[in-house]
Amino acid sequence: MSRLHSAGVSNPVNLSMSGVPETVLEPEPADALRALRDALAAPPDARRDAVSDVVASWPRFLDAWARLGGLARDDVEAYACFRVGYHRGLDRLRQSGWRGSGYVRWRHETNRGFLRALDGLHRTAGAIGEHDEEARCAEFLHQLDPEWDRVDHDADEQRPPE
C-alpha cells in the first residue's frame, strides 16, 4: 500500500496497489432462486403475482424486486419496485464490505439483481420525468461496472436465475 499525504489533511489516503476494490454479493438462498425461476416460468397472466409472492417470502431478494419491477403494470409501480431493490441492494453491498466506491460488476451473477434494479430505476426515472435521477443512475451504473454498455443485459433477461 502506498500512502499519500496532502497539505492540510491529517488522515492519509491509502491506495491499494491492486487497483479499485470489487464487491461480489453473496448468493441468494437456493429455495428463493428456485421460487423465482418457477415464478418467471408461470403463464404470462399469472407471472406478476407469482413474482410478487416470491418478494413477499424473501423481501431482501434483490433480483425478485428487479423482476417484479419489470412486470409492473405501469411506470410508477415499476419505479417503486426498482427503488426498493436498489435500496435493499445498497444495504447488502454495505454488509459485504462496500464503502461507497469500487466495482460491482455484471459478470458476477450474484450482483445482477442489484444492477438490474439500478438499471430499471434509471429507465423508469426517465419515464416519469425524473431526469436528474435518471442521469445519476446512469452515471452510477458506469462507475460500478465500466463495461456496462458492452454487456448484453437483454439476453440475460430471458434467462431464469440460476
PEPENOR-V848601 format. One record per residue. N is the residue number from 1. RES is the residue in three letters. SS is DSSP state (~ for helix, > for strand, _ for the rest). PHI is phi in whole degrees, -180 to 180 (* if undefined). D_LAST is the distance of its C-alpha to the last C-alpha in Angstrom with 1 decimal. Layout:
BEGIN
n: {N & N}
res: {RES & RES}
ss: {SS & SS}
phi: {PHI & PHI}
d_last: {D_LAST & D_LAST}
END
This chain:
BEGIN
n: {1 & 2 & 3 & 4 & 5 & 6 & 7 & 8 & 9 & 10 & 11 & 12 & 13 & 14 & 15 & 16 & 17 & 18 & 19 & 20 & 21 & 22 & 23 & 24 & 25 & 26 & 27 & 28 & 29 & 30 & 31 & 32 & 33 & 34 & 35 & 36 & 37 & 38 & 39 & 40 & 41 & 42 & 43 & 44 & 45 & 46 & 47 & 48 & 49 & 50 & 51 & 52 & 53 & 54 & 55 & 56 & 57 & 58 & 59 & 60 & 61 & 62 & 63 & 64 & 65 & 66 & 67 & 68 & 69 & 70 & 71 & 72 & 73 & 74 & 75 & 76 & 77 & 78 & 79 & 80 & 81 & 82 & 83 & 84 & 85 & 86 & 87 & 88 & 89 & 90 & 91 & 92 & 93 & 94 & 95 & 96 & 97 & 98 & 99 & 100 & 101 & 102 & 103 & 104 & 105 & 106 & 107 & 108 & 109 & 110 & 111 & 112 & 113 & 114 & 115 & 116 & 117 & 118 & 119 & 120 & 121 & 122 & 123 & 124 & 125 & 126 & 127 & 128 & 129 & 130 & 131 & 132 & 133 & 134 & 135 & 136 & 137 & 138 & 139 & 140 & 141 & 142 & 143 & 144 & 145 & 146 & 147 & 148 & 149 & 150 & 151 & 152 & 153 & 154 & 155 & 156 & 157 & 158 & 159 & 160 & 161 & 162}
res: {MET & SER & ARG & LEU & HIS & SER & ALA & GLY & VAL & SER & ASN & PRO & VAL & ASN & LEU & SER & MET & SER & GLY & VAL & PRO & GLU & THR & VAL & LEU & GLU & PRO & GLU & PRO & ALA & ASP & ALA & LEU & ARG & ALA & LEU & ARG & ASP & ALA & LEU & ALA & ALA & PRO & PRO & ASP & ALA & ARG & ARG & ASP & ALA & VAL & SER & ASP & VAL & VAL & ALA & SER & TRP & PRO & ARG & PHE & LEU & ASP & ALA & TRP & ALA & ARG & LEU & GLY & GLY & LEU & ALA & ARG & ASP & ASP & VAL & GLU & ALA & TYR & ALA & CYS & PHE & ARG & VAL & GLY & TYR & HIS & ARG & GLY & LEU & ASP & ARG & LEU & ARG & GLN & SER & GLY & TRP & ARG & GLY & SER & GLY & TYR & VAL & ARG & TRP & ARG & HIS & GLU & THR & ASN & ARG & GLY & PHE & LEU & ARG & ALA & LEU & ASP & GLY & LEU & HIS & ARG & THR & ALA & GLY & ALA & ILE & GLY & GLU & HIS & ASP & GLU & GLU & ALA & ARG & CYS & ALA & GLU & PHE & LEU & HIS & GLN & LEU & ASP & PRO & GLU & TRP & ASP & ARG & VAL & ASP & HIS & ASP & ALA & ASP & GLU & GLN & ARG & PRO & PRO & GLU}
ss: {_ & > & > & > & _ & _ & _ & _ & _ & _ & _ & _ & > & > & > & _ & _ & _ & _ & _ & _ & > & _ & _ & _ & _ & _ & _ & _ & ~ & ~ & ~ & ~ & ~ & ~ & ~ & ~ & ~ & ~ & ~ & _ & _ & _ & ~ & ~ & ~ & ~ & ~ & ~ & ~ & ~ & ~ & ~ & ~ & ~ & ~ & ~ & _ & _ & _ & _ & ~ & ~ & ~ & ~ & ~ & ~ & ~ & ~ & ~ & _ & _ & _ & _ & ~ & ~ & ~ & ~ & ~ & ~ & ~ & ~ & ~ & ~ & ~ & ~ & ~ & ~ & ~ & ~ & ~ & ~ & ~ & ~ & ~ & _ & _ & _ & _ & _ & _ & _ & > & _ & _ & _ & _ & _ & ~ & ~ & ~ & ~ & ~ & ~ & ~ & ~ & ~ & ~ & ~ & ~ & ~ & ~ & ~ & ~ & ~ & ~ & ~ & _ & _ & _ & ~ & ~ & ~ & ~ & ~ & ~ & ~ & ~ & ~ & ~ & ~ & ~ & ~ & ~ & _ & _ & _ & ~ & ~ & ~ & _ & _ & ~ & ~ & ~ & ~ & ~ & _ & _ & _ & _ & _}
phi: {* & -105 & -118 & -111 & -116 & -123 & -57 & 83 & -110 & -83 & -102 & -71 & -98 & -98 & -113 & -78 & -73 & -88 & 102 & -69 & -67 & -127 & -112 & -124 & -70 & -68 & -69 & -74 & -60 & -58 & -68 & -69 & -61 & -63 & -63 & -68 & -58 & -65 & -64 & -71 & -90 & -65 & -56 & -50 & -73 & -112 & -64 & -59 & -64 & -66 & -68 & -60 & -63 & -65 & -60 & -65 & -81 & -132 & -66 & -99 & -81 & -62 & -68 & -64 & -63 & -65 & -67 & -64 & -59 & -69 & -104 & -61 & -80 & -158 & -65 & -70 & -63 & -62 & -56 & -63 & -64 & -64 & -65 & -62 & -60 & -64 & -69 & -62 & -66 & -60 & -60 & -65 & -61 & -63 & -65 & -91 & 100 & -70 & -120 & 96 & -150 & 114 & -83 & -135 & -91 & -62 & -63 & -94 & -48 & -71 & -88 & -68 & -61 & -63 & -66 & -65 & -66 & -64 & -66 & -64 & -63 & -56 & -67 & -76 & -60 & -64 & -65 & -98 & 87 & -95 & -71 & -68 & -67 & -57 & -68 & -61 & -64 & -62 & -64 & -63 & -57 & -74 & -72 & -72 & -142 & -59 & -92 & -50 & -71 & -98 & -91 & -88 & -69 & -64 & -63 & -69 & -61 & -80 & -97 & -68 & -63 & -87}
d_last: {37.4 & 40.1 & 41.8 & 43.2 & 46.0 & 47.2 & 50.6 & 50.6 & 47.2 & 47.5 & 43.8 & 42.7 & 39.5 & 37.3 & 35.5 & 33.0 & 34.0 & 30.4 & 29.9 & 27.8 & 25.5 & 21.7 & 19.4 & 15.8 & 14.5 & 13.4 & 9.9 & 9.8 & 10.8 & 8.7 & 10.9 & 10.3 & 6.6 & 7.8 & 10.8 & 9.5 & 7.7 & 11.1 & 13.1 & 12.0 & 13.0 & 16.3 & 19.5 & 20.3 & 23.1 & 21.1 & 17.8 & 19.2 & 20.5 & 17.4 & 15.4 & 18.6 & 18.5 & 15.1 & 16.7 & 19.8 & 18.1 & 16.1 & 18.4 & 17.1 & 13.4 & 13.7 & 11.1 & 12.6 & 15.9 & 15.2 & 13.9 & 17.0 & 19.1 & 18.1 & 19.3 & 22.4 & 25.8 & 27.5 & 27.4 & 28.6 & 26.0 & 23.3 & 25.0 & 25.0 & 21.3 & 20.5 & 23.2 & 21.9 & 18.4 & 20.4 & 22.7 & 20.2 & 18.5 & 21.9 & 22.4 & 19.2 & 20.2 & 23.6 & 22.5 & 20.7 & 24.0 & 23.9 & 27.5 & 27.5 & 27.3 & 25.2 & 22.1 & 18.6 & 17.1 & 14.4 & 13.6 & 11.9 & 8.3 & 9.5 & 12.5 & 11.3 & 11.8 & 15.2 & 16.1 & 15.1 & 17.3 & 20.0 & 20.0 & 20.3 & 23.1 & 24.8 & 24.9 & 26.0 & 28.5 & 30.1 & 30.1 & 32.0 & 34.4 & 33.3 & 33.6 & 34.1 & 30.7 & 29.2 & 30.8 & 29.8 & 26.1 & 26.4 & 28.1 & 25.7 & 22.7 & 24.8 & 25.8 & 22.3 & 21.2 & 24.2 & 22.2 & 20.9 & 23.1 & 22.0 & 18.2 & 17.1 & 15.4 & 16.2 & 14.3 & 11.0 & 12.2 & 12.3 & 8.7 & 6.5 & 3.8 & 0.0}
END
